[in-house]
Amino acid sequence: MKTLKKISFLSFFLTLLLSSQNIFSQSNKSNIEQDPKIEQLLAEKRKNNSAITINDKYKIQIFYGNIEESKKTLINFKKDFPKTDGTIVFNNPSYKVWVGSFKSKIEAENALALIKKKYPTAVMINPNKK
């Protein structure tokens, strides 16, 4: 009788052990739901970041001040120089308007001479120099 109880206990335990593998296994199916606004935000972020590249050596800063004046200055600059790109950069506590993307200092100096006619406070900068 004791042997029968041991055998039935072992068979029950073995059955439980083998069936538990199916009970606790994970499913490889997953369903991810994403708000469509996230894609819009990522697209906007990519657009904003594309204006600032790491390999640019020289830029021209045409304005330094508050956000409203920075936006107005950038809009006016794009009207005056439509082929030159520009962006607004926040540097605590002010905003800067950087324009151009020049690989050489000579190229930046030539553009600076033209830009200074319209924006006399413009200066050439090297944003990647630390």
matplotlib code that plots the C-alpha trace (Angstrom):
import matplotlib.pyplot as plt

x = [0.0, 2.8, 4.5, 1.2, 0.9, 4.5, 4.0, 0.8, 2.4, 5.4, 3.1, 1.0, 4.2, 5.6, 2.3, 2.2, 5.8, 5.3, 2.0, 3.4, 5.7, 2.7, 0.9, 3.8, 5.2, 5.1, 3.4, 5.5, 2.5, 2.5, 0.2, 1.6, -0.7, 0.8, -0.8, -0.5, 0.6, 3.9, 4.8, 3.9, 6.1, 9.0, 8.7, 8.8, 11.8, 13.7, 12.9, 14.2, 17.3, 18.2, 19.1, 21.9, 24.5, 27.7, 30.1, 29.5, 32.5, 31.2, 27.9, 26.9, 24.9, 22.7, 20.6, 20.8, 17.7, 14.2, 12.1, 9.7, 12.4, 14.4, 11.4, 10.9, 14.6, 14.7, 11.6, 13.1, 16.4, 14.7, 13.0, 16.3, 18.5, 16.2, 19.0, 20.7, 19.3, 18.8, 17.7, 17.0, 19.1, 18.3, 21.2, 20.1, 18.7, 18.5, 17.8, 20.3, 19.6, 22.3, 22.4, 24.4, 26.5, 30.0, 32.8, 35.6, 36.4, 36.8, 33.4, 31.9, 33.8, 32.4, 28.9, 29.4, 30.4, 27.1, 25.0, 26.5, 25.0, 21.6, 22.4, 25.3, 25.6, 26.2, 29.3, 30.9, 30.9, 32.3, 29.6, 31.5, 34.7, 34.9]
y = [0.0, 2.4, 1.6, 2.3, 5.7, 6.5, 5.5, 7.5, 10.5, 10.3, 9.9, 12.9, 15.0, 14.0, 14.9, 18.2, 19.0, 18.2, 20.1, 23.2, 23.8, 24.4, 26.5, 28.9, 29.2, 32.6, 33.4, 35.1, 37.1, 40.8, 43.6, 47.1, 50.0, 53.4, 56.8, 58.4, 61.6, 60.0, 59.6, 63.3, 64.3, 62.2, 63.6, 67.2, 66.3, 64.9, 68.0, 70.3, 68.2, 68.1, 71.8, 71.2, 68.9, 67.7, 68.1, 71.8, 73.9, 77.4, 79.2, 82.8, 84.1, 87.0, 87.4, 86.8, 87.5, 86.4, 83.9, 86.3, 88.4, 85.3, 84.0, 87.4, 87.7, 84.1, 84.8, 88.1, 86.4, 83.6, 86.3, 88.1, 85.0, 82.2, 79.8, 79.9, 77.7, 78.9, 77.7, 78.9, 77.5, 77.9, 78.6, 79.5, 82.1, 83.4, 82.2, 82.5, 82.6, 80.6, 80.7, 78.9, 75.8, 76.4, 73.9, 76.4, 79.7, 81.6, 80.5, 81.7, 85.0, 85.7, 85.0, 87.0, 90.1, 89.8, 89.1, 92.0, 94.5, 93.6, 92.3, 94.4, 92.5, 89.2, 87.2, 84.1, 81.2, 77.7, 75.8, 72.5, 74.1, 73.4]
z = [0.0, 0.8, -2.5, -4.3, -2.6, -3.5, -7.1, -7.4, -5.7, -8.1, -11.2, -10.0, -9.4, -12.8, -14.6, -12.7, -13.6, -17.3, -17.6, -15.8, -18.7, -20.9, -18.3, -17.7, -21.2, -22.9, -26.1, -28.9, -30.0, -29.1, -30.0, -29.8, -30.1, -30.8, -30.8, -34.3, -32.7, -31.8, -35.4, -36.0, -33.2, -34.4, -37.9, -36.5, -34.3, -37.3, -39.3, -36.6, -36.0, -39.7, -39.6, -37.1, -38.4, -36.7, -39.6, -40.2, -39.3, -39.5, -39.2, -39.0, -36.0, -37.0, -33.8, -30.0, -27.9, -27.1, -29.0, -30.7, -32.1, -33.1, -35.1, -36.8, -37.7, -39.1, -41.3, -42.6, -43.2, -45.3, -47.4, -47.9, -48.5, -49.7, -50.6, -47.2, -44.5, -40.9, -37.5, -34.0, -31.2, -27.5, -25.3, -21.8, -21.3, -24.9, -28.4, -31.3, -35.0, -36.9, -40.6, -43.2, -43.3, -44.4, -44.7, -44.9, -43.2, -46.5, -47.6, -44.3, -44.5, -48.0, -46.9, -43.7, -45.8, -47.8, -44.7, -42.7, -45.3, -44.0, -40.5, -39.2, -35.9, -37.6, -36.5, -37.8, -35.3, -35.0, -33.0, -32.8, -31.4, -27.7]

ax = plt.figure().add_subplot(projection="3d")
ax.plot(x, y, z, "-o")
ax.set_aspect("equal")
plt.show()
